[in-house]
Amino acid sequence: MFDLNSLRHAAHDIHQTLAPTPQLAWPLLAERLGAQVWVKHENHTPTGAFKVRGGLLYVQGLLQREPDTRGLVTATRGNHGQSLALAARRMGLAISIVVPVGNSSEKNAAMRALGAHVIESGKDFDEARAEAALLAQTHGHHLVPAFHPDLIRGVATYALELFEAVSDLHTVYVPVGMGSGICGLIRTRDLLGLKTEIVGVVSRHADAFAQSVEQGRLVSTETAHTFADGLACRQPLPDALAIIAEGAARVIRVSDREIAHAMRVYHETTHNTAEGAGAAALAGLIQEQPRQQGRRVAVILSGANIDRQLYAGILAEGFDD
């Protein structure tokens, strides 16, 4: 994938556009969970999510490899699309982004504000991805995948920041969507020679990665019905699965109710906004709270992009599975 030197180069390049995000130990969170807990605040990036790191590095590398690129096409539930829209605008490229029908209106608006042409197609991410591939072929534009070495190396810079800022972490909890975030974390841990456990967290309603790890083979699910849209994967990618299966201590499932609870915990203990996928890591830690008593652990708050009305309902504790 990449070595430590190339990861440091990636961090240098990305930091020309965005500052490193903080990792903070919140006293109320520690008191509540009985552990020393650091939150990696990827909700503090310019797009409100960790994906911006991969988008910037991917488009930079693409133009070096293919300088005649005329435009980009990709599929997303929102954060991947925002990252690529920002990068495309910086490089003067057109970009079309396919989202599922009924996608977050605020994420759609954010992508449009960054200059993207947003197209709604398909019932979920996987159907949107198929439409994106067709559009790219039809118009001769570059199809940006959901998983690529440059995307992983870009997002891995958050892991480098975390591990170099906080020593002796026993466990890091990280959400799993298409896999770039956890794969970057695993690779960075290994490059630094650390023994930190990495625990992937998926939605109980979109658990294809958990099933695949448990069964030792690629397993797809028929549906991925979770309000945590960044976790709504039903067709894992083989390359991501191989890295997770080898490098993660385990992949655990959390319910939408547990994720909603974690969002409220973030608000009560840190006054940070977390979207569903952004709060999944904390939901995983809360589920495993007894085994982490007194330990030094971290959670990745991977994004804050949630529609206002949905967030208001969750804070009011009016949310059910």
C-alpha positions as CSV (number, residue, x, y, z in Angstrom):
1,M,0.0,0.0,0.0
2,F,2.4,2.8,1.2
3,D,5.3,3.2,3.5
4,L,5.8,5.6,6.4
5,N,7.8,8.1,4.3
6,S,5.0,8.4,1.7
7,L,2.4,8.8,4.5
8,R,4.4,11.7,6.0
9,H,4.6,13.2,2.5
10,A,0.8,12.9,2.2
11,A,0.3,14.6,5.6
12,H,2.5,17.4,4.5
13,D,0.6,17.9,1.2
14,I,-2.8,17.7,3.0
15,H,-1.8,20.1,5.7
16,Q,-1.2,22.7,3.0
17,T,-5.0,22.8,2.7
18,L,-6.3,21.8,6.1
19,A,-4.8,21.9,9.5
20,P,-4.4,18.7,11.6
21,T,-7.6,17.9,13.6
22,P,-7.4,17.8,17.4
23,Q,-7.6,14.7,19.5
24,L,-9.1,15.7,22.8
25,A,-9.6,13.9,26.1
26,W,-13.0,15.1,27.5
27,P,-13.3,14.8,31.3
28,L,-17.1,14.2,31.3
29,L,-16.7,11.4,28.7
30,A,-13.9,9.8,30.8
31,E,-16.0,10.0,33.9
32,R,-19.0,8.5,32.1
33,L,-17.1,5.5,30.6
34,G,-14.5,4.8,33.3
35,A,-11.7,5.0,30.8
36,Q,-9.2,7.5,29.4
37,V,-10.9,8.4,26.2
38,W,-9.5,10.5,23.3
39,V,-11.8,11.7,20.6
40,K,-10.2,12.2,17.2
41,H,-12.2,15.2,15.8
42,E,-12.5,14.6,12.1
43,N,-15.8,16.5,12.4
44,H,-13.5,19.6,12.5
45,T,-12.3,19.4,8.9
46,P,-13.5,21.9,6.2
47,T,-16.1,19.5,5.0
48,G,-17.0,18.2,8.5
49,A,-15.7,14.7,7.8
50,F,-12.5,12.7,7.4
51,K,-13.0,11.9,3.8
52,V,-11.6,15.3,2.6
53,R,-8.1,14.0,3.2
54,G,-8.5,11.2,0.7
55,G,-10.2,13.3,-1.9
56,L,-7.4,15.9,-1.9
57,L,-4.7,13.3,-2.3
58,Y,-6.6,11.3,-4.9
59,V,-7.3,14.2,-7.3
60,Q,-3.7,15.4,-6.9
61,G,-2.3,12.0,-7.8
62,L,-4.9,11.5,-10.6
63,L,-3.8,14.7,-12.4
64,Q,-0.2,13.6,-12.2
65,R,-1.0,10.2,-13.7
66,E,-3.7,11.4,-16.2
67,P,-3.1,15.2,-16.9
68,D,-5.8,15.2,-19.6
69,T,-8.6,14.3,-17.2
70,R,-11.7,16.3,-18.2
71,G,-14.0,15.6,-15.3
72,L,-14.8,13.3,-12.5
73,V,-17.8,11.0,-11.6
74,T,-18.4,9.2,-8.3
75,A,-21.1,7.8,-6.1
76,T,-21.6,8.7,-2.4
77,R,-23.9,9.1,0.5
78,G,-22.3,12.5,1.0
79,N,-18.9,12.8,2.7
80,H,-16.8,11.1,0.0
81,G,-18.6,13.4,-2.5
82,Q,-17.9,16.6,-0.6
83,S,-14.3,15.7,-0.4
84,L,-14.0,15.2,-4.1
85,A,-16.1,18.2,-4.9
86,L,-13.7,20.4,-2.9
87,A,-10.7,18.8,-4.5
88,A,-12.2,19.1,-8.0
89,R,-13.0,22.8,-7.5
90,R,-9.4,23.5,-6.4
91,M,-8.1,21.8,-9.5
92,G,-10.6,23.3,-11.9
93,L,-12.4,20.0,-12.8
94,A,-16.1,19.3,-13.4
95,I,-17.6,16.7,-11.2
96,S,-20.9,14.7,-11.2
97,I,-21.9,12.9,-8.1
98,V,-24.5,10.2,-7.9
99,V,-26.4,9.8,-4.6
100,P,-29.3,7.4,-3.8
101,V,-32.8,8.7,-4.0
102,G,-33.8,10.3,-0.7
103,N,-30.2,11.1,0.2
104,S,-29.5,13.7,3.0
105,S,-30.7,17.0,1.6
106,E,-28.1,18.9,3.6
107,K,-25.3,16.7,2.2
108,N,-26.6,17.2,-1.3
109,A,-26.7,21.0,-0.7
110,A,-23.1,21.0,0.5
111,M,-21.9,19.1,-2.6
112,R,-23.8,21.5,-4.8
113,A,-22.3,24.5,-3.0
114,L,-18.9,23.1,-3.8
115,G,-19.7,23.1,-7.5
116,A,-20.8,19.5,-8.0
117,H,-23.6,18.3,-10.3
118,V,-25.6,16.0,-8.0
119,I,-27.8,13.3,-9.5
120,E,-30.2,11.1,-7.5
121,S,-30.4,7.5,-8.7
122,G,-31.0,4.1,-7.1
123,K,-32.3,2.9,-3.8
124,D,-29.0,2.7,-2.0
125,F,-25.3,3.4,-2.4
126,D,-24.5,0.3,-4.4
127,E,-27.2,1.1,-7.0
128,A,-25.9,4.7,-7.2
129,R,-22.4,3.4,-7.7
130,A,-23.6,1.4,-10.8
131,E,-25.2,4.5,-12.2
132,A,-22.0,6.5,-11.7
133,A,-20.0,3.9,-13.6
134,L,-22.5,4.2,-16.5
135,L,-22.2,8.0,-16.5
136,A,-18.5,7.9,-16.5
137,Q,-18.4,5.5,-19.5
138,T,-21.0,7.6,-21.4
139,H,-19.3,10.9,-21.0
140,G,-15.6,9.8,-21.0
141,H,-15.0,11.1,-17.4
142,H,-12.9,9.5,-14.7
143,L,-14.8,7.2,-12.3
144,V,-13.5,7.8,-8.8
145,P,-13.8,4.5,-6.8
146,A,-14.9,4.3,-3.1
147,F,-11.6,2.5,-2.3
148,H,-8.2,3.3,-3.7
149,P,-4.6,3.4,-2.3
150,D,-4.5,7.2,-2.5
151,L,-7.8,7.5,-0.7
152,I,-6.5,5.2,2.0
153,R,-3.1,7.0,2.3
154,G,-5.0,10.4,2.5
155,V,-7.3,9.4,5.2
156,A,-4.5,7.6,7.0
157,T,-3.0,11.0,7.9
158,Y,-5.7,11.3,10.6
159,A,-4.3,8.1,12.1
160,L,-0.7,9.4,12.0
161,E,-1.8,12.6,13.8
162,L,-3.6,10.5,16.5
163,F,-0.9,8.0,17.1
164,E,1.9,10.6,17.2
165,A,-0.1,12.8,19.6
166,V,-1.3,10.1,22.0
167,S,1.0,7.3,23.2
168,D,0.1,3.9,24.5
169,L,-3.4,3.6,23.2
170,H,-4.8,0.2,24.1
171,T,-7.7,0.3,21.6
172,V,-9.1,2.5,18.8
173,Y,-12.7,2.2,17.7
174,V,-13.5,3.2,14.1
175,P,-16.6,3.1,11.9
176,V,-16.6,1.0,8.8
177,G,-18.4,2.1,5.7
178,M,-16.5,1.1,2.5
179,G,-13.3,0.7,4.6
180,S,-10.8,3.5,3.8
181,G,-10.8,4.9,7.4
182,I,-10.2,1.6,9.2
183,C,-7.7,0.4,6.5
184,G,-5.7,3.6,6.9
185,L,-5.7,3.2,10.6
186,I,-4.5,-0.4,10.5
187,R,-1.7,0.4,8.0
188,T,-0.5,3.4,10.1
189,R,-0.5,1.4,13.3
190,D,1.6,-1.3,11.6
191,L,4.0,1.2,10.1
192,L,4.6,2.7,13.5
193,G,5.1,-0.7,15.1
194,L,2.3,-0.3,17.6
195,K,0.3,-3.0,19.3
196,T,-2.9,-1.0,19.6
197,E,-6.1,-3.0,19.0
198,I,-8.3,-1.7,16.2
199,V,-12.0,-2.4,16.5
200,G,-14.2,-1.8,13.5
201,V,-17.8,-0.8,14.1
202,V,-20.7,-1.5,11.7
203,S,-24.4,-1.0,11.8
204,R,-26.4,-4.1,12.9
205,H,-28.7,-3.2,9.9
206,A,-25.7,-3.1,7.4
207,D,-23.3,-5.7,8.7
208,A,-21.8,-7.1,5.5
209,F,-18.3,-6.5,6.7
210,A,-18.9,-8.2,10.0
211,Q,-20.5,-11.2,8.4
212,S,-17.6,-11.4,5.9
213,V,-14.9,-11.3,8.6
214,E,-16.7,-13.9,10.7
215,Q,-17.3,-16.3,7.8
216,G,-13.9,-15.7,6.1
217,R,-15.4,-14.9,2.8
218,L,-17.1,-12.0,0.9
219,V,-20.7,-11.7,2.1
220,S,-23.2,-9.3,0.6
221,T,-26.5,-8.4,2.2
222,E,-29.8,-7.6,0.5
223,T,-30.4,-4.4,2.4
224,A,-28.5,-1.7,4.4
225,H,-31.3,0.2,6.1
226,T,-29.7,2.4,8.7
227,F,-30.0,6.1,9.3
228,A,-26.2,6.2,9.7
229,D,-25.7,6.5,5.9
230,G,-21.9,6.4,6.1
231,L,-22.2,2.8,7.3
232,A,-24.8,1.7,4.7
233,C,-22.6,-0.8,2.8
234,R,-24.1,-4.1,1.6
235,Q,-21.3,-5.1,-0.9
236,P,-17.8,-5.1,0.7
237,L,-14.8,-4.7,-1.5
238,P,-12.4,-7.6,-1.4
239,D,-9.2,-5.5,-0.9
240,A,-10.7,-3.7,2.1
241,L,-12.0,-6.9,3.5
242,A,-8.5,-8.5,3.3
243,I,-6.9,-5.7,5.3
244,I,-9.7,-5.6,7.9
245,A,-9.7,-9.4,8.4
246,E,-6.0,-9.5,9.0
247,G,-5.5,-6.2,10.9
248,A,-8.6,-5.6,13.0
249,A,-9.0,-7.2,16.4
250,R,-12.7,-7.6,15.7
251,V,-15.7,-6.0,13.9
252,I,-18.7,-5.4,16.1
253,R,-22.3,-4.4,15.4
254,V,-24.2,-1.6,17.0
255,S,-27.9,-0.8,16.5
256,D,-29.4,2.5,15.3
257,R,-30.6,3.0,18.8
258,E,-27.1,2.6,20.2
259,I,-25.8,5.1,17.6
260,A,-28.5,7.6,18.5
261,H,-27.6,7.2,22.2
262,A,-23.9,7.8,21.4
263,M,-24.8,11.0,19.5
264,R,-26.5,12.3,22.6
265,V,-23.5,11.3,24.7
266,Y,-21.3,13.3,22.5
267,H,-23.5,16.3,22.8
268,E,-23.8,16.0,26.6
269,T,-20.1,15.4,27.3
270,T,-18.4,17.4,24.5
271,H,-21.0,19.6,22.8
272,N,-19.9,18.2,19.5
273,T,-22.3,17.3,16.7
274,A,-21.8,13.8,15.3
275,E,-23.7,12.2,12.4
276,G,-24.7,8.6,12.7
277,A,-21.6,7.1,11.2
278,G,-19.5,9.6,13.1
279,A,-20.9,8.4,16.5
280,A,-20.7,4.7,15.6
281,A,-17.2,4.3,17.1
282,L,-18.4,5.8,20.4
283,A,-21.4,3.5,20.3
284,G,-19.0,0.5,20.0
285,L,-16.9,1.7,23.0
286,I,-20.1,2.1,25.1
287,Q,-21.1,-1.4,24.1
288,E,-17.7,-2.7,25.2
289,Q,-17.4,-0.4,28.2
290,P,-16.8,-3.2,30.8
291,R,-13.7,-4.5,29.0
292,Q,-12.1,-1.1,28.6
293,Q,-12.3,0.1,32.2
294,G,-9.2,2.1,33.2
295,R,-7.6,1.7,29.7
296,R,-6.4,4.4,27.3
297,V,-8.7,4.2,24.3
298,A,-9.7,6.4,21.3
299,V,-12.7,6.8,19.2
300,I,-12.8,8.3,15.7
301,L,-15.6,11.0,15.4
302,S,-15.5,10.7,11.6
303,G,-18.2,13.2,10.6
304,A,-20.8,15.8,11.7
305,N,-23.0,16.0,8.6
306,I,-26.5,15.2,9.6
307,D,-29.8,16.9,8.6
308,R,-31.0,19.3,11.2
309,Q,-34.5,17.8,11.7
310,L,-33.1,14.3,12.1
311,Y,-30.5,15.5,14.6
312,A,-33.1,17.5,16.6
313,G,-35.3,14.4,16.9
314,I,-32.4,12.3,18.1
315,L,-31.4,14.8,20.7
316,A,-35.0,14.9,21.9
317,E,-34.8,11.1,22.4
318,G,-37.6,10.5,19.9
319,F,-35.7,8.0,17.8
320,D,-36.5,4.3,17.6
321,D,-34.9,1.5,15.5
